[in-house]
Amino acid sequence: MQKKVFLWFVLIVVLPSGIIYFVVNHLLIRYVTDQQIANNYQLIQEMRKNLDTKLYHYQQLTMQFYLNGQAMEEVSSELPIMDCTGIQNQLDSFVNSNRLVVSAFLITDKGIVSSGTGIQGIERIHQELQPMLLELEGRIHWSDTYPLVTNFGLEDTFFFGARHIRQEQRPIATLMLGFNSIFFEDFFQYTPFEENQVITLITPEGKVIASNHQIPEAAVRDTPAGTKGNPYVTLSSLSNASDWEITLTLDTREISGELTYLRDMFNLSAILYIIFFLIISLLISHHLTKPIHALTWAVNKVGEGIMDVQVDVNHIDEIKQLSIGFNAMTDRIQKLLEAVKLEEQNKRKAHLQTLQLQLTPHLLYNSLNTIRWMAQINGQENIKRITMALTRYMRSLSDIDSEYITLRKELELLEDYAEIQRFRYTDFTIMKEIPTHLLDACIHKLMVVNLVENSIIHGIADIAEAGIITVSAKADAETLYVTVADNGVGLPPEVITRLTDRRPQPDDTPSDQLSAVEEDQHTGLRNIQDRLHLYHGKDHALIIESTEGYGCCITIPIPLRIPPAS
C-alpha cells in the first residue's frame, strides 16, 4: 500500500506539476521571443525612417543646383570647364555644408568638375549608373558601394547619390555626391542595437552594402530562418528613398538565453518542491501503512495454515483489511484450481496432438512407396497428380491446432487420400451419401479418412471383387452419426470387443489390450476411439458392426454442431 500511495502521489502531483512546468516554460520563452521580435521590428522601422530622412535630405540638397542660375548657364554654355566657377562654387557648397559628403562631381560633355576628395575611376562608375539614371529621371539614384582609391592613395568604400541635371526635358549633365564609410558608421552609431542584432543594408540583388556586425553563416544559408536547423530570424524593411533594404537578423538562442537565470531558479524551485513532497509522501504512507502491513502479514499467515498468530488491531478502519486478506486467500485458491485445470487441459491437448501425429507417418510412408513405384515406370503425369494430392493433404495436416473441421472439408481430404491410394489399390469405389444440410457440420479431423484408410488397407485390399466403400451421415436433434461401410473381409469378434472396450488410460500399454500385430494394424481405429473418449466422454464410442467375410460398418457418434453461416 505504501508503494500505491507513493505512486498515486507521483501521478496526481509530481507528473502534472512537471507537465505544467514544461508548458509554462515553453510558453514563457515563446512569449519573450515574440516580444523581442516585435520590439526589433519596431526598431528596424525607425531605422528605415532615419535612413529615408537622410537620403531625402541629400535629394533635396541636389535640387540647389537648379537654383544656381550661373551654374546652370555654365553647363549649357561653351565656356571651358576650367572656367566654370559657378559649378565649382556649387559643388564646394555641397561638400562644405555637410560633413558626410566627401566629394561632389558634375560630369558633362565638356569634362568633369569635382570638389572634395578626388576619387580614381569615377568615369567608370558614371558609365555604370547611366542606365539606372535614365529610368529615374527627376530622382536621385543611390548606388552600391565600391572599394575605391582617392587621389591621395587612400583606400575606402564609397557609394554615390547620382541624378541627371535636366534642361528642356533632356539630361545635360550628371551630378554625383560621394559618401565614404563614415556615412554608415554615423548611421549605425545612433542605432540602439544589441550584441545579438545584426543590421545590414542590402541591394535588391542581395549585395550587402553595410553591416554593423559580420553576418552569421547560418543566417544566410538555404534553411528557412526560425526553423530548428536555423535559429536565426531575419526582419526587413524596404527604404522608400532608395532600393536598399534594411534587415535585422536575430539569434533566437540568445533571446531565450536571457531567461536562463529565471529558468534556472524555476528549475531549482521545482526540484526542491518535488523532493519535499516525495519525503512527505514517504513519511505519511509509512505511518498509515505500518499497522495495515502487520494485519496483512497476520492474515497471510492464517492463509498459509499458521493459526497461532496474534495481532493487535488499534484502528477500527483496518478491520476492513481482514476481508481483503480473506479475498486474497480465496483468489489464491481459485488461481491454483484454474492452474491445475489449465495444466490438465494442456496435457489433454498434447495427448491429442500426439495421437494425430501418429497417423501421419503411415500415410506418408504408403504415399512415398507409391511415388517410388510410379517413378520406376516413368509415369510423369501420374507422379504429378499423386504429388499434388499429397501436397494438399499434408498442407491440411500441418494445422494441428485445428481439431475440428467441417464434414465438407473432411470429404475433400478423403478425395485427395483416395486419389493417392488408387495408384496402389486400383479396384475400389468410394460412394458418398451425405445430406446437403450436414456438409457444414463439424467433425474431428481425419476421423473419416482414418476409417476409409482402415477399409482400404485392412478390408478390401485382399478381396477378389471390386471394393465398395460407402460414407454416409445422419443426425438427430443432438448427435451426428457418420458411417463408413465396406464390403471387405470384416473384423474378428475378439478384435471388435477389444477395440470397443478400450478406454484412454494413461498407464495402459499395447500389451494390455491388443497384440503387437493388432496394435500396428488398428492404430487408426484405436486413435479415433481415444479422441472420442477424451473430447466427449465414455458415452461416445465407435459403433462397430462386422461379420468376417462380409464387410465392416463403423459409425462415429459426435455431438451435432453446425456453425452459423458467415
C-alpha positions, 0 to 999 in steps of 0.5 A: 500500500505504501508503494500505491500511495507513493505512486498515486502521489507521483501521478496526481502531483509530481507528473502534472506539476512537471507537465505544467512546468514544461508548458509554462516554460515553453510558453514563457520563452515563446512569449519573450521571443515574440516580444523581442521580435516585435520590439526589433521590428519596431526598431528596424522601422525607425531605422528605415525612417532615419535612413529615408530622412537622410537620403531625402535630405541629400535629394533635396540638397541636389535640387540647389543646383537648379537654383544656381542660375550661373551654374546652370548657364555654365553647363549649357554654355561653351565656356571651358570647364576650367572656367566654370566657377559657378559649378565649382562654387556649387559643388564646394557648397555641397561638400562644405555644408555637410560633413558626410559628403566627401566629394561632389562631381558634375560630369558633362560633355565638356569634362568633369568638375569635382570638389572634395576628395578626388576619387580614381575611376569615377568615369567608370562608375558614371558609365555604370549608373547611366542606365539606372539614371535614365529610368529615374529621371527627376530622382536621385539614384543611390548606388552600391558601394565600391572599394575605391582609391582617392587621389591621395592613395587612400583606400575606402568604400564609397557609394554615390547619390547620382541624378541627371541635371535636366534642361528642356526635358533632356539630361545635360549633365550628371551630378554625383555626391560621394559618401565614404564609410563614415556615412554608415558608421554615423548611421549605425552609431545612433542605432540602439542595437544589441550584441545579438542584432545584426543590421545590414543594408542590402541591394535588391540583388542581395549585395550587402552594402553595410553591416554593423556586425559580420553576418552569421553563416547560418543566417544566410544559408538555404534553411528557412530562418526560425526553423530548428536547423536555423535559429536565426530570424531575419526582419526587413524593411524596404527604404522608400528613398532608395532600393536598399533594404534594411534587415535585422537578423536575430539569434533566437538562442540568445533571446531565450538565453536571457531567461536562463537565470529565471529558468534556472531558479524555476528549475531549482524551485521545482526540484526542491518542491518535488523532493519535499513532497516525495519525503512527505509522501514517504513519511505519511504512507509509512505511518498509515501503512505500518499497522495495515502491513502487520494485519496483512502479514497476520492474515497471510499467515492464517492463509498459509495454515499458521493459526497461532498468530496474534495481532493487535488491531488499534484502528477500527478502519483496518478491520476492513483489511481482514476481508481483503486478506480473506479475498486474497486467500480465496483468489489464491485458491481459485488461481491454483484450481484454474492452474491445475485445470489449465495444466490438465487441459494442456496435457489433454491437448498434447495427448491429442496432438500426439495421437494425430501425429501418429497417423501421419507417418503411415500415410506418408510412408504408403504415399512415398512407396507409391511415388517410388513405384510410379517413378520406376515406370516413368509415369510423369503425369501420374507422379504429378497428380499423386504429388499434388494430392499429397501436397494438399493433404499434408498442407491440411495436416500441418494445422494441428491446432485445428481439431475440428473441421467441417464434414465438407472439408473432411470429404475433400481430404478423403478425395485427395487420400483416395486419389493417392491410394488408387495408384496402389489399390486400383479396384475400389469405389468410394460412394458418398451419401451425405445430406446437403444440410450436414456438409457444414457440420463439424467433425474431428479431423481425419476421423473419416479418412482414418476409417476409409484408410482402415477399409482400404488397407485392412478390408478390401485390399485382399478381396477378389471383387471390386471394393465398395466403400460407402460414407454416409451421415445422419443426425438427430436433434443432438448427435451426428452419426457418420458411417463408413461401410465396406464390403471387405473381409470384416473384423474378428469378434475378439478384435471388435470387443477389444477395440470397443472396450478400450478406454484412454488410460494413461498407464495402459500399454499395447500389451494390455489390450491388443497384440503387437500385430493388432496394435500396428494394424488398428492404430487408426481405429484405436486413435479415433476411439481415444479422441472420442473418449477424451473430447466427449466422454465414455458415452461416445464410442465407435459403433462397430458392426462386422461379420468376417467375410462380409464387410465392416460398418463403423459409425462415429457418434459426435455431438451435432454442431453446425456453425452459423453461416458467415 
